Amino acid sequence: MIIKYLGFLFTLLWSYTFIKSQSIFKKGSGILITLFVSNISWLTFLAACFYGFKNFSFYQTLLGIVVSITLIHLAFSRLSLYINSKFSDKRYLIMIKTTIEYLIIGIFAYYIFF
């Protein structure tokens, strides 16, 4: 039973991480992330919630959902603070972010066409 609940929590954390990561990107790459990653992650998150309600008590499921969402929000805020403290020049940080976004678009394009 503990292994099932840990799997449930891991699935919630995994899917909500991808849902939350969509908000980081600009509209161009955000559309690709929405189409290919975020929609699947929402389905996975909802399926995990349904699985939790079917196999665990209401309070255990609700606790798992609240804890996973809270942990992801805390992790993203701490990561944001850490990254902002490491880069004194914000232009360099924006250049890195733009490069990563174009890299993601390129990977999706390569995956679709080849």
Buried (B, 14 or more C-beta within 10 A) or exposed (E): EEEEBEEBBEBBBBBBBBBBBBEBBEEEBBBBBBEBBBEEBBEBBEEBBEBBBEEBEEEBBBBBBEEBBEBBEEEBEEEEEEEEEEEEEEEEBEEEBEEEBEEBBEEBEEEEEE
